[in-house]
């Protein structure tokens, strides 16, 4: 079967675990969340079955591995190799970086194309406060290891929060320029635990751009079709530059061009991060019987129909259980 003749290729985010080594304030309650039993989590083989079906039917070419924290799942490099072997050309992974220093080379050799690393601050104290105990030193070591391994581009993800790190955005861009990283500033979303303090903590992308424009010259780059990030080239006074991006799901929604799907660790297919509905796929993916391709295709169509069509966020689940 050939890919869909009209739509762009789908993009899939696959959560391989809802466990995490950190408890970031915008992602997880301080006391954590119930984690799924091992038998409830999809196996690598079961996830691969779904990926292969999407590749055949919809021309899937981009897969991002997420969590929880994907690097806490054993043999994650083996899963990357499995995806690379079936021809997924653009393989990415999002991580908090705490275990990346020891895994970056293995992930690159397995076929990982690029990597996104959460870095909300360059202050060890603020980092520990936001992550509830994480080590900035470990994440910085992971970032350096990713670059050394050839995972390019290395993208840094910053969730901007008032009263916590909004005054650091210019320093973070300087860090990206000095080390040849790309950096993306994400708006806080009123999802799960973050909803309670959203009004107090929210900082729009427009405000972040204004702060950055006091020090850097920002030049808009061409808009990527169906992309979620609005990208700019930031030049400093010494002529150095870095690509910076703004992901603005609250103030500048990009829903109309979104062809992203999410598969949770327990096999629920979600069409939109801002909607609580999902379609349980685990019964279709488990076992060795022939896959019901038509049932899976129907589930994909249903998930795509769940895209947000207004400004409301209706998502009580913690981000860690959905997939970053």
N, C-alpha and C positions, 0 to 999 in steps of 0.2 A: 504494500500500500504506500502511495506517495504522500509527502507532507501536504498539509492543507494548502490549497492553491492561492488563497487570498490573505490569510492572516500571516503576521510575522511569526517566526519560531517562538515557541513558548520558552519561558525561563522557569527553572524549578529550584526552589530552596528545599533542601532535605535536612531535617533535624535527625541526627543519629542518636541523640540522648537528651533527656531532660535533666540530667545531672550537671552540676557546675561546681567549679572549685572556688567561685566567688559568690557573693550575694549583693550585687550592685543595687543601689537604692532605687533605680528606675526599672529594674528588671525582676526583683524578687523580694518578698517580705523578709524582714530581719530574721524571723524564725524559720525561713526556708519554705518549701512547698513539698507536698507528698510526691515522691518519685515513683515511677512505674516499676513494677516487678520485671525481672529480666525476661520472662516469657511473654510479657506484653509488648516489648519493644521489637520492632521489625528487625529481622536479620539483614545482613548485608545482601544476601542472595535475594531476599524478598524485595528490598528496595531496588536492586538491580533489575528485577523483572519489570517493575513499573517504569524505570528509566528507559529501558529498551522499547517498551510499548510506546512511550511518548516520542521517542526518537523516530520510530517507524511511522507513526500516524501523524505527528505534528512537526517533525523536523527539529526536535529538541537538540539544541547545541550548547546550551549553557546550564550548568549545574553548580550551585553553591552549597557546600556542606556547612551546616550550622549545628547549634545545640539550643539549649544548654551550652556546654563547652565541649566541642567535638573531640578535642585532644584527650579528654578523659576516657573515651571509649577505646578499649583495646584494639590493636591492629588497625588503626584508622588509615595507616599508609597502605595496608592491603586493600581496603575499600577504594581508596583513590586509584590504585592500580587496576582494580576491577572496572571502574568507570572509564578509565583511559583506554582499556583494552577493547571496550565496545564502541569506541569512537566518539566519546563526548569531547569535543574539541576545546571547549573553554571550561576548565575545572577550577573553581575558586573555593576558598574556605575562609570562614570568619571565626576569629579566636580572641580570647582575652590575653593571649600571649604568655601566660604563666608557665606553660610547659613547652613552649615553642622552641627554645634554644636547643633542646636535645632532639627535636623532631624535624626541624626545617629541612635538613639535607635529605632525610628519608622521604619526606613528602614530595620534594622536588624530583628525586629519582623515581618515585612511583608515578609521576605524571601530573602533579599539581601545577597549574598554570600561574596562579597568582594568589595573593592573600590579603585579607583585611584584618587589621588588628585594632582592638579597642584601646584608645589612649585618651582619656578625658582630661588629663592634667599632667603637668611635669613636676608637681609638688608631691613628694613622698607622703606627706601628711594628708593632703587632700585626696590622693589616690587611695590611701588606706581607709579614709572616711567614706568615699563614694563606693568602694568595692567591699567595704566591711572586712578589712583585714588583708587585702591583696598587697603584693610587693611590686612597687614601681620598678625596682632594679631587675626583677625577673622579666617583666614585660619589655623593658628596654633591651635586655639581652636577647629576647626572642625576636624583636624587631631587627636588630643588627644581624642576627643569625639568618633571618629570612632573606635579607638583602645579600648577604654573603653567599647563600645557597643559590641565588639567581632567580628567586621568586619575584618577578618584576611585572607590573609595578607593585611596590609595597604601599598599600593604602592604609592610612590611619583614620579611624572613625572616632569622632568627638561628639558626644551628646552634650549640647550646651544647656546649662541650668543656671538660672539666676540665683545669686547668693552662694554659688558653689564654684563655678569655673568660667563664668562669662568674661571675667577680666583677664583670662589667660589666652584668649583666642589669638592675639597678635604674637605672643611668645610661642605658641604652638606652630604658627605659620613660619616663624623664624627657624624653629627646629626642623620643619619639613624642608625648607629651602637649604639649610646647611647640610642636610644629610641625603638629599635627593629622594625624598619621599613625596607621595601625593597625600593630601589630607582632605577630609570631608567633614563638614559640620552638619549634624543632624538635629532637627527640631525634636524636642521632647514630645512624646505622644501620650494622650490620656488613656493609657492601656494598663489594665491590671493595677498593680500597686502604685504606679505613677499617677493615676487619676486623682488620688486624694490631695496631692500637692501641686497639681498641674497649673492652676491659676497663679500660684506664687512663684513657680520655678520656670514657666515657659519663657523662652527667648526666641523671637522670630528670626528667620534667616535674613530678613531685611536689616534688622538691628545688628546682626553679626557682620554683614557686609559693610555697614556704616562704620562700625568699629575698626574693621580691617582697612578701610579706605583712608583712615587717618595716617597710616604708615606705608601702605602698599598701593601701587597702581594696579587696579583690577581691570582686566580686559576679557570680555565675554568670549568664550569659545563656541564653535558651532554646536547647536543642540543635537544631541544624539537621539535618533528616532527611538521612541519607546523607552528611553532612559529615565531613571528616577532622579538623577543628579544634574543640577545646573552648574556647569563647570566654567571656571575662570582661570586665567593666568595671572598670578600674583607676582609682581616685580618689586624688588626692594631698591633702596637708593644706590646700591652697589651694582645694579644690573643683573643680579641673580634672580631666579624665578622658581616657582613651583606651581603645579596644577592644584587648584583647590576646588572643592565641590560643595554644593548646598543641597541637602535633601530636606524638602519642606512639605511633608505630608499634611500638616495642619494649616499653614498659611497659604500655600500654593499647591493644592492637590494635583497629582499627576495621574489620577485614576483613569482618565479617558484613554491614555496610551499604555496602560499597564497590562502586560501579558504574563505576569508572574503568578505561579502557583506555589503553595507550600505543602509539604508532606511532613506531618509531625512524627515524632519518634514512635508513636503507637499506631501510626497508619491512618490518620485522619487527614483528608485532603481539604485544604482551605484556599479559597480564592482571594481573600482579602484579610489583611492584618487587622483592619478596623471593624470586622464583623465576626460575631461569635459562632456563626454557623460553620459546620464542616461535614464532610461526607466520609463515613467509616469505610476505608478500603482494605483493612487487614484481612477480612474474610476472602477477598478476591486474590490477595497476594500470597497467602499462606498455602503450604502444601506443594506437592509435585504434579498436581493435575494441570492439564492445559489451561492457560489463562483465558478468561472470558473477555476478549478484547473489546467486544461491543459494550459490555457493561462498564468497563473502564473508560471507554470513550464517552459514554453517557455521563459518567461521574465527572469527567473533565469539563464537559459542556455545562453541567449543573454548577460546578465550582466557578467557572468563568462568569456565569450569570449572577454570582453573589457579589460581584464587584460593587464597591461603594459608589453611589450615585448622588450623594449629598455630603455635607460637611460633618455629619455625625460620626463619632467613634463609639461603637458598641462592642466593647471587648473586655469582659471582666477577668479573663484568664491572665495570669502572669506571663510576661514575655518569655521567660525561660521554658514554659511548657508548650509554646507555639513554635518557636524557632526564630532566632534573631535575623 
